[in-house]
Amino acid sequence: MYIDTHAHLNFDPFIRDPQPYIDRALQAGVTRMIVPAADLASSEKAVALAERYEGVFAAVGVHPQDAAAVPDNYLSLLASMLDHPKVCAVGEVGLDYYRRYAPRDVQMRVFREQAELARSLGYPLIIHNREADDDTFSLLEDLAYFNVQFHCFGGDAAYARNVIERGALVSFTGVITFSQKAREVARTLPPEKLMIETDCPWMAPVPYRGKPNEPAYVVEVAAAFAEIFGRSVEDIAALTTATAERFFRLSQT
């Protein structure tokens, strides 16, 4: 049994007809999928998918690419969605200094506001961090809130260990099936602090590179972990599933 902790089923091509993708995921043993959002509209779509499918759970939030476009009442709208029993996290939120979607001060403000919302309501936080290691860490340390998942981790081993030591978790995508750097970073970390994800429709693993990614392919990420840590795929599946259940509180849902 696997949990894909980051699957954008609320995006194209999935949202037009999610059933075949969910069916293939279930056939592959992926019994639960976390659908994160990028803005208010995709947050609503994630909640709608969670209502429709038993194994789907939603996260709601505003990605840094949309930070400059949030309405004044966006936090109250997110808070109302967090009342839904199948919403399990705030995300994905954070900072992106690579593409400069919005000015840094705007990204920081919106990130901080959502992190404070998650902390105040006791929800875990799904972090998007691209070329913003220092500011991301500084903000979380300032809030003393590390109940977070560093999704699609692309940093170095020292940064990963630093956030893990403060209670955060790290997840890897299909990149770990072909990136030696990602494999070397993962090898230095405790496997019980890791989760698996697809970040679909992007980041397809070997042997699906060049094709749209989907939740069924998260088993390839687990297989890469098994190779890296010298454990069976069954052990990795059980370990990462238990970690995701605790983090997203799925066993209580």
Phi and psi in degrees as GROMACS dihedral restraints (atoms count N, CA, C in turn):
[ dihedral_restraints ]
;  ai    aj    ak    al  type     phi  dphi    fc
    3     4     5     6     1  -125.0    20    10
    4     5     6     7     1   155.8    20    10
    6     7     8     9     1  -123.6    20    10
    7     8     9    10     1   121.4    20    10
    9    10    11    12     1   -85.1    20    10
   10    11    12    13     1   109.0    20    10
   12    13    14    15     1   -85.1    20    10
   13    14    15    16     1     4.2    20    10
   15    16    17    18     1  -159.8    20    10
   16    17    18    19     1    91.9    20    10
   18    19    20    21     1  -132.4    20    10
   19    20    21    22     1   116.1    20    10
   21    22    23    24     1   -84.4    20    10
   22    23    24    25     1    64.1    20    10
   24    25    26    27     1   -68.0    20    10
   25    26    27    28     1   -11.8    20    10
   27    28    29    30     1   -86.3    20    10
   28    29    30    31     1     5.6    20    10
   30    31    32    33     1  -111.5    20    10
   31    32    33    34     1   165.6    20    10
   33    34    35    36     1   -67.4    20    10
   34    35    36    37     1   146.9    20    10
   36    37    38    39     1   -87.8    20    10
   37    38    39    40     1    -1.9    20    10
   39    40    41    42     1   -68.1    20    10
   40    41    42    43     1   -42.0    20    10
   42    43    44    45     1   -62.1    20    10
   43    44    45    46     1   -25.8    20    10
   45    46    47    48     1   -68.2    20    10
   46    47    48    49     1   -35.0    20    10
   48    49    50    51     1  -158.8    20    10
   49    50    51    52     1    81.5    20    10
   51    52    53    54     1   -71.3    20    10
   52    53    54    55     1   -20.2    20    10
   54    55    56    57     1   -55.1    20    10
   55    56    57    58     1   -48.1    20    10
   57    58    59    60     1   -60.6    20    10
   58    59    60    61     1   -36.6    20    10
   60    61    62    63     1   -69.6    20    10
   61    62    63    64     1   -39.6    20    10
   63    64    65    66     1   -68.4    20    10
   64    65    66    67     1   -39.2    20    10
   66    67    68    69     1   -60.8    20    10
   67    68    69    70     1   -45.1    20    10
   69    70    71    72     1   -65.9    20    10
   70    71    72    73     1   -36.0    20    10
   72    73    74    75     1   -62.1    20    10
   73    74    75    76     1   -47.6    20    10
   75    76    77    78     1   -61.9    20    10
   76    77    78    79     1   -39.5    20    10
   78    79    80    81     1   -63.4    20    10
   79    80    81    82     1   -30.6    20    10
   81    82    83    84     1   -84.1    20    10
   82    83    84    85     1    -4.2    20    10
   84    85    86    87     1    93.8    20    10
   85    86    87    88     1     9.9    20    10
   87    88    89    90     1   -89.5    20    10
   88    89    90    91     1    97.9    20    10
   90    91    92    93     1   -89.2    20    10
   91    92    93    94     1   -20.2    20    10
   93    94    95    96     1  -139.3    20    10
   94    95    96    97     1   145.8    20    10
   96    97    98    99     1  -136.8    20    10
   97    98    99   100     1   133.0    20    10
   99   100   101   102     1   -97.0    20    10
  100   101   102   103     1   125.4    20    10
  102   103   104   105     1  -107.2    20    10
  103   104   105   106     1   105.1    20    10
  105   106   107   108     1   -86.4    20    10
  106   107   108   109     1   162.8    20    10
  108   109   110   111     1  -111.5    20    10
  109   110   111   112     1   168.6    20    10
  111   112   113   114     1  -120.1    20    10
  112   113   114   115     1   -19.7    20    10
  114   115   116   117     1  -158.6    20    10
  115   116   117   118     1  -173.5    20    10
  117   118   119   120     1   -66.9    20    10
  118   119   120   121     1   -40.0    20    10
  120   121   122   123     1   -64.2    20    10
  121   122   123   124     1   -45.2    20    10
  123   124   125   126     1   -72.4    20    10
  124   125   126   127     1   -24.3    20    10
  126   127   128   129     1   -63.4    20    10
  127   128   129   130     1   -45.5    20    10
  129   130   131   132     1   -62.9    20    10
  130   131   132   133     1   -38.8    20    10
  132   133   134   135     1   -66.7    20    10
  133   134   135   136     1   -38.0    20    10
  135   136   137   138     1   -63.0    20    10
  136   137   138   139     1   -42.9    20    10
  138   139   140   141     1   -63.5    20    10
  139   140   141   142     1   -41.4    20    10
  141   142   143   144     1   -62.7    20    10
  142   143   144   145     1   -40.2    20    10
  144   145   146   147     1   -65.0    20    10
  145   146   147   148     1   -41.6    20    10
  147   148   149   150     1   -62.9    20    10
  148   149   150   151     1   -36.5    20    10
  150   151   152   153     1   -66.8    20    10
  151   152   153   154     1   -32.8    20    10
  153   154   155   156     1   -82.9    20    10
  154   155   156   157     1   -34.3    20    10
  156   157   158   159     1  -120.0    20    10
  157   158   159   160     1   130.9    20    10
  159   160   161   162     1   -59.8    20    10
  160   161   162   163     1   -41.5    20    10
  162   163   164   165     1   -88.1    20    10
  163   164   165   166     1     7.6    20    10
  165   166   167   168     1  -106.2    20    10
  166   167   168   169     1   134.6    20    10
  168   169   170   171     1  -128.0    20    10
  169   170   171   172     1   153.3    20    10
  171   172   173   174     1  -112.7    20    10
  172   173   174   175     1   150.5    20    10
  174   175   176   177     1  -122.0    20    10
  175   176   177   178     1   144.7    20    10
  177   178   179   180     1  -123.4    20    10
  178   179   180   181     1   141.9    20    10
  180   181   182   183     1   167.7    20    10
  181   182   183   184     1   179.9    20    10
  183   184   185   186     1  -121.0    20    10
  184   185   186   187     1   120.4    20    10
  186   187   188   189     1   -69.6    20    10
  187   188   189   190     1   152.2    20    10
  189   190   191   192     1   -57.9    20    10
  190   191   192   193     1   -25.2    20    10
  192   193   194   195     1   -65.8    20    10
  193   194   195   196     1   -20.3    20    10
  195   196   197   198     1  -111.3    20    10
  196   197   198   199     1    11.3    20    10
  198   199   200   201     1   -61.6    20    10
  199   200   201   202     1   -34.1    20    10
  201   202   203   204     1   -77.1    20    10
  202   203   204   205     1    -9.4    20    10
  204   205   206   207     1  -108.4    20    10
  205   206   207   208     1     7.4    20    10
  207   208   209   210     1   -69.8    20    10
  208   209   210   211     1   138.1    20    10
  210   211   212   213     1   -74.4    20    10
  211   212   213   214     1   165.3    20    10
  213   214   215   216     1   -60.2    20    10
  214   215   216   217     1   -30.4    20    10
  216   217   218   219     1   -99.2    20    10
  217   218   219   220     1    19.8    20    10
  219   220   221   222     1   -63.3    20    10
  220   221   222   223     1   -34.2    20    10
  222   223   224   225     1   -67.0    20    10
  223   224   225   226     1   -39.9    20    10
  225   226   227   228     1   -67.7    20    10
  226   227   228   229     1   -34.0    20    10
  228   229   230   231     1   -67.0    20    10
  229   230   231   232     1   -42.6    20    10
  231   232   233   234     1   -64.1    20    10
  232   233   234   235     1   -42.1    20    10
  234   235   236   237     1   -60.6    20    10
  235   236   237   238     1   -37.8    20    10
  237   238   239   240     1   -67.3    20    10
  238   239   240   241     1   -36.8    20    10
  240   241   242   243     1   -68.0    20    10
  241   242   243   244     1   -32.3    20    10
  243   244   245   246     1   -66.5    20    10
  244   245   246   247     1   -14.9    20    10
  246   247   248   249     1   -72.2    20    10
  247   248   249   250     1   -17.5    20    10
  249   250   251   252     1   -68.2    20    10
  250   251   252   253     1   136.4    20    10
  252   253   254   255     1   -65.8    20    10
  253   254   255   256     1   -17.5    20    10
  255   256   257   258     1  -105.2    20    10
  256   257   258   259     1    12.8    20    10
  258   259   260   261     1   -95.1    20    10
  259   260   261   262     1   122.1    20    10
  261   262   263   264     1  -118.2    20    10
  262   263   264   265     1    -1.0    20    10
  264   265   266   267     1  -164.7    20    10
  265   266   267   268     1   166.3    20    10
  267   268   269   270     1  -101.5    20    10
  268   269   270   271     1   123.6    20    10
  270   271   272   273     1   164.0    20    10
  271   272   273   274     1   165.6    20    10
  273   274   275   276     1   -94.5    20    10
  274   275   276   277     1   139.5    20    10
  276   277   278   279     1  -133.3    20    10
  277   278   279   280     1   164.6    20    10
  279   280   281   282     1   149.2    20    10
  280   281   282   283     1  -143.9    20    10
  282   283   284   285     1  -133.9    20    10
  283   284   285   286     1   141.9    20    10
  285   286   287   288     1  -138.6    20    10
  286   287   288   289     1   102.8    20    10
  288   289   290   291     1   -97.2    20    10
  289   290   291   292     1     3.4    20    10
  291   292   293   294     1   -79.9    20    10
  292   293   294   295     1   -49.5    20    10
  294   295   296   297     1   -97.7    20    10
  295   296   297   298     1   -10.2    20    10
  297   298   299   300     1    52.8    20    10
  298   299   300   301     1    52.7    20    10
  300   301   302   303     1   -59.6    20    10
  301   302   303   304     1   -35.4    20    10
  303   304   305   306     1  -146.5    20    10
  304   305   306   307     1   158.3    20    10
  306   307   308   309     1   -55.3    20    10
  307   308   309   310     1   148.8    20    10
  309   310   311   312     1   -59.5    20    10
  310   311   312   313     1   -39.7    20    10
  312   313   314   315     1   -66.2    20    10
  313   314   315   316     1   -33.6    20    10
  315   316   317   318     1   -69.6    20    10
  316   317   318   319     1   -45.3    20    10
  318   319   320   321     1   -58.0    20    10
  319   320   321   322     1   -44.7    20    10
  321   322   323   324     1   -63.3    20    10
  322   323   324   325     1   -41.9    20    10
  324   325   326   327     1   -63.4    20    10
  325   326   327   328     1   -47.4    20    10
  327   328   329   330     1   -68.1    20    10
  328   329   330   331     1   -38.3    20    10
  330   331   332   333     1   -61.8    20    10
  331   332   333   334     1   -48.8    20    10
  333   334   335   336     1   -60.6    20    10
  334   335   336   337     1   -45.0    20    10
  336   337   338   339     1   -59.8    20    10
  337   338   339   340     1   -41.7    20    10
  339   340   341   342     1   -74.1    20    10
  340   341   342   343     1   -35.0    20    10
  342   343   344   345     1   -64.6    20    10
  343   344   345   346     1   -40.5    20    10
  345   346   347   348     1   -65.1    20    10
  346   347   348   349     1   -37.9    20    10
  348   349   350   351     1   -61.8    20    10
  349   350   351   352     1   -47.5    20    10
  351   352   353   354     1   -60.3    20    10
  352   353   354   355     1   -44.5    20    10
  354   355   356   357     1   -63.6    20    10
  355   356   357   358     1   -43.2    20    10
  357   358   359   360     1   -66.8    20    10
  358   359   360   361     1   -31.9    20    10
  360   361   362   363     1  -100.4    20    10
  361   362   363   364     1    -2.5    20    10
  363   364   365   366     1    77.6    20    10
  364   365   366   367     1    31.7    20    10
  366   367   368   369     1  -103.9    20    10
  367   368   369   370     1   144.7    20    10
  369   370   371   372     1   -68.7    20    10
  370   371   372   373     1   161.8    20    10
  372   373   374   375     1  -122.7    20    10
  373   374   375   376     1   130.3    20    10
  375   376   377   378     1   -98.7    20    10
  376   377   378   379     1   118.5    20    10
  378   379   380   381     1  -100.4    20    10
  379   380   381   382     1   130.3    20    10
  381   382   383   384     1  -102.2    20    10
  382   383   384   385     1   120.4    20    10
  384   385   386   387     1  -136.3    20    10
  385   386   387   388     1   111.3    20    10
  387   388   389   390     1  -129.7    20    10
  388   389   390   391     1   113.1    20    10
  390   391   392   393     1    55.9    20    10
  391   392   393   394     1    35.8    20    10
  393   394   395   396     1  -138.5    20    10
  394   395   396   397     1    36.1    20    10
  396   397   398   399     1   -54.9    20    10
  397   398   399   400     1   -50.8    20    10
  399   400   401   402     1   -64.7    20    10
  400   401   402   403     1   -46.4    20    10
  402   403   404   405     1   -69.2    20    10
  403   404   405   406     1   -36.4    20    10
  405   406   407   408     1   -62.4    20    10
  406   407   408   409     1   -49.2    20    10
  408   409   410   411     1   -63.3    20    10
  409   410   411   412     1   -43.8    20    10
  411   412   413   414     1   -60.7    20    10
  412   413   414   415     1   -42.5    20    10
  414   415   416   417     1   -66.0    20    10
  415   416   417   418     1   -43.8    20    10
  417   418   419   420     1   -66.6    20    10
  418   419   420   421     1   -37.7    20    10
  420   421   422   423     1   -68.8    20    10
  421   422   423   424     1   -36.8    20    10
  423   424   425   426     1   -62.6    20    10
  424   425   426   427     1   -37.7    20    10
  426   427   428   429     1   -83.5    20    10
  427   428   429   430     1   -10.4    20    10
  429   430   431   432     1    54.3    20    10
  430   431   432   433     1    43.6    20    10
  432   433   434   435     1  -132.1    20    10
  433   434   435   436     1   104.5    20    10
  435   436   437   438     1  -120.6    20    10
  436   437   438   439     1    25.3    20    10
  438   439   440   441     1   -80.4    20    10
  439   440   441   442     1    66.3    20    10
  441   442   443   444     1  -134.7    20    10
  442   443   444   445     1   155.5    20    10
  444   445   446   447     1  -111.4    20    10
  445   446   447   448     1   118.5    20    10
  447   448   449   450     1   -82.5    20    10
  448   449   450   451     1    95.8    20    10
  450   451   452   453     1   -80.2    20    10
  451   452   453   454     1   153.2    20    10
  453   454   455   456     1    49.3    20    10
  454   455   456   457     1    54.3    20    10
  456   457   458   459     1   -63.8    20    10
  457   458   459   460     1   131.0    20    10
  459   460   461   462     1  -131.0    20    10
  460   461   462   463     1     9.2    20    10
  462   463   464   465     1   -85.2    20    10
  463   464   465   466     1  -171.6    20    10
  465   466   467   468     1   -92.8    20    10
  466   467   468   469     1   174.5    20    10
  468   469   470   471     1   -66.2    20    10
  469   470   471   472     1   -36.7    20    10
  471   472   473   474     1   -63.6    20    10
  472   473   474   475     1   -42.7    20    10
  474   475   476   477     1   -65.9    20    10
  475   476   477   478     1   -42.7    20    10
  477   478   479   480     1   -59.6    20    10
  478   479   480   481     1   -45.2    20    10
  480   481   482   483     1   -64.7    20    10
  481   482   483   484     1   -37.0    20    10
  483   484   485   486     1   -62.6    20    10
  484   485   486   487     1   -46.8    20    10
  486   487   488   489     1   -72.7    20    10
  487   488   489   490     1   -34.5    20    10
  489   490   491   492     1   -65.0    20    10
  490   491   492   493     1   -39.3    20    10
  492   493   494   495     1   -61.1    20    10
  493   494   495   496     1   -22.8    20    10
  495   496   497   498     1   -95.8    20    10
  496   497   498   499     1     4.2    20    10
  498   499   500   501     1   107.9    20    10
  499   500   501   502     1    -2.2    20    10
  501   502   503   504     1   -77.6    20    10
  502   503   504   505     1   164.5    20    10
  504   505   506   507     1  -118.0    20    10
  505   506   507   508     1   159.3    20    10
  507   508   509   510     1  -126.4    20    10
  508   509   510   511     1   140.9    20    10
  510   511   512   513     1  -129.4    20    10
  511   512   513   514     1   149.9    20    10
  513   514   515   516     1  -119.6    20    10
  514   515   516   517     1   150.1    20    10
  516   517   518   519     1   -98.8    20    10
  517   518   519   520     1  -166.4    20    10
  519   520   521   522     1   -63.3    20    10
  520   521   522   523     1   -12.0    20    10
  522   523   524   525     1   -55.6    20    10
  523   524   525   526     1   -30.5    20    10
  525   526   527   528     1   -67.7    20    10
  526   527   528   529     1   -14.5    20    10
  528   529   530   531     1   -81.3    20    10
  529   530   531   532     1   -11.9    20    10
  531   532   533   534     1  -137.7    20    10
  532   533   534   535     1    -7.9    20    10
  534   535   536   537     1   -99.9    20    10
  535   536   537   538     1   117.1    20    10
  537   538   539   540     1   -65.7    20    10
  538   539   540   541     1   -35.6    20    10
  540   541   542   543     1   -60.7    20    10
  541   542   543   544     1   -48.3    20    10
  543   544   545   546     1   -61.6    20    10
  544   545   546   547     1   -39.5    20    10
  546   547   548   549     1   -65.8    20    10
  547   548   549   550     1   -39.9    20    10
  549   550   551   552     1   -66.4    20    10
  550   551   552   553     1   -39.2    20    10
  552   553   554   555     1   -63.8    20    10
  553   554   555   556     1   -48.5    20    10
  555   556   557   558     1   -58.5    20    10
  556   557   558   559     1   -38.7    20    10
  558   559   560   561     1   -61.7    20    10
  559   560   561   562     1   -25.1    20    10
  561   562   563   564     1   -86.7    20    10
  562   563   564   565     1    -3.4    20    10
  564   565   566   567     1  -107.6    20    10
  565   566   567   568     1   153.8    20    10
  567   568   569   570     1   -70.9    20    10
  568   569   570   571     1   124.2    20    10
  570   571   572   573     1   -60.0    20    10
  571   572   573   574     1   -24.7    20    10
  573   574   575   576     1   -73.4    20    10
  574   575   576   577     1    -7.5    20    10
  576   577   578   579     1  -102.0    20    10
  577   578   579   580     1     9.8    20    10
  579   580   581   582     1  -113.8    20    10
  580   581   582   583     1   152.5    20    10
  582   583   584   585     1  -131.6    20    10
  583   584   585   586     1   166.9    20    10
  585   586   587   588     1  -114.6    20    10
  586   587   588   589     1   151.5    20    10
  588   589   590   591     1  -157.0    20    10
  589   590   591   592     1   163.9    20    10
  591   592   593   594     1  -102.8    20    10
  592   593   594   595     1   -34.4    20    10
  594   595   596   597     1    56.4    20    10
  595   596   597   598     1    32.2    20    10
  597   598   599   600     1   -65.5    20    10
  598   599   600   601     1   145.8    20    10
  600   601   602   603     1   -90.2    20    10
  601   602   603   604     1    12.5    20    10
  603   604   605   606     1  -102.1    20    10
  604   605   606   607     1   177.1    20    10
  606   607   608   609     1    63.4    20    10
  607   608   609   610     1    37.0    20    10
  609   610   611   612     1   -60.3    20    10
  610   611   612   613     1   137.0    20    10
  612   613   614   615     1   -81.8    20    10
  613   614   615   616     1   166.2    20    10
  615   616   617   618     1   -62.5    20    10
  616   617   618   619     1   131.7    20    10
  618   619   620   621     1  -101.2    20    10
  619   620   621   622     1    26.3    20    10
  621   622   623   624     1  -110.1    20    10
  622   623   624   625     1    13.8    20    10
  624   625   626   627     1   -57.3    20    10
  625   626   627   628     1   139.1    20    10
  627   628   629   630     1    90.5    20    10
  628   629   630   631     1    -6.1    20    10
  630   631   632   633     1  -113.7    20    10
  631   632   633   634     1   160.1    20    10
  633   634   635   636     1   -60.8    20    10
  634   635   636   637     1   135.3    20    10
  636   637   638   639     1   -80.4    20    10
  637   638   639   640     1   158.8    20    10
  639   640   641   642     1  -154.9    20    10
  640   641   642   643     1   163.0    20    10
  642   643   644   645     1   -57.3    20    10
  643   644   645   646     1   -31.5    20    10
  645   646   647   648     1   -58.7    20    10
  646   647   648   649     1   -25.9    20    10
  648   649   650   651     1   -80.4    20    10
  649   650   651   652     1    -2.9    20    10
  651   652   653   654     1   -65.3    20    10
  652   653   654   655     1   -18.7    20    10
  654   655   656   657     1   -62.9    20    10
  655   656   657   658     1   -26.8    20    10
  657   658   659   660     1   -71.1    20    10
  658   659   660   661     1   -32.1    20    10
  660   661   662   663     1   -66.4    20    10
  661   662   663   664     1   -43.2    20    10
  663   664   665   666     1   -62.2    20    10
  664   665   666   667     1   -39.1    20    10
  666   667   668   669     1   -64.1    20    10
  667   668   669   670     1   -37.7    20    10
  669   670   671   672     1   -65.2    20    10
  670   671   672   673     1   -41.9    20    10
  672   673   674   675     1   -58.8    20    10
  673   674   675   676     1   -43.3    20    10
  675   676   677   678     1   -59.0    20    10
  676   677   678   679     1   -41.9    20    10
  678   679   680   681     1   -66.9    20    10
  679   680   681   682     1   -43.8    20    10
  681   682   683   684     1   -63.0    20    10
  682   683   684   685     1   -42.8    20    10
  684   685   686   687     1   -97.0    20    10
  685   686   687   688     1    -0.7    20    10
  687   688   689   690     1    65.3    20    10
  688   689   690   691     1    38.2    20    10
  690   691   692   693     1  -125.4    20    10
  691   692   693   694     1   167.7    20    10
  693   694   695   696     1   -75.6    20    10
  694   695   696   697     1   155.1    20    10
  696   697   698   699     1   -60.5    20    10
  697   698   699   700     1   -36.1    20    10
  699   700   701   702     1   -62.3    20    10
  700   701   702   703     1   -40.4    20    10
  702   703   704   705     1   -64.0    20    10
  703   704   705   706     1   -44.0    20    10
  705   706   707   708     1   -65.1    20    10
  706   707   708   709     1   -41.7    20    10
  708   709   710   711     1   -59.8    20    10
  709   710   711   712     1   -45.8    20    10
  711   712   713   714     1   -65.6    20    10
  712   713   714   715     1   -41.5    20    10
  714   715   716   717     1   -67.3    20    10
  715   716   717   718     1   -49.5    20    10
  717   718   719   720     1   -69.6    20    10
  718   719   720   721     1   -31.4    20    10
  720   721   722   723     1   -66.2    20    10
  721   722   723   724     1   -45.6    20    10
  723   724   725   726     1   -62.3    20    10
  724   725   726   727     1   -39.7    20    10
  726   727   728   729     1   -63.9    20    10
  727   728   729   730     1   -45.2    20    10
  729   730   731   732     1   -65.6    20    10
  730   731   732   733     1   -37.9    20    10
  732   733   734   735     1   -61.7    20    10
  733   734   735   736     1   -42.1    20    10
  735   736   737   738     1   -67.7    20    10
  736   737   738   739     1   -46.5    20    10
  738   739   740   741     1   -64.5    20    10
  739   740   741   742     1   -46.5    20    10
  741   742   743   744     1   -91.3    20    10
  742   743   744   745     1     1.3    20    10
  744   745   746   747     1    57.2    20    10
  745   746   747   748     1    40.1    20    10
  747   748   749   750     1   -74.7    20    10
  748   749   750   751     1   -28.6    20    10
  750   751   752   753     1   -66.9    20    10
  751   752   753   754     1   -18.1    20    10
  753   754   755   756     1   -94.0    20    10
  754   755   756   757     1    -1.6    20    10
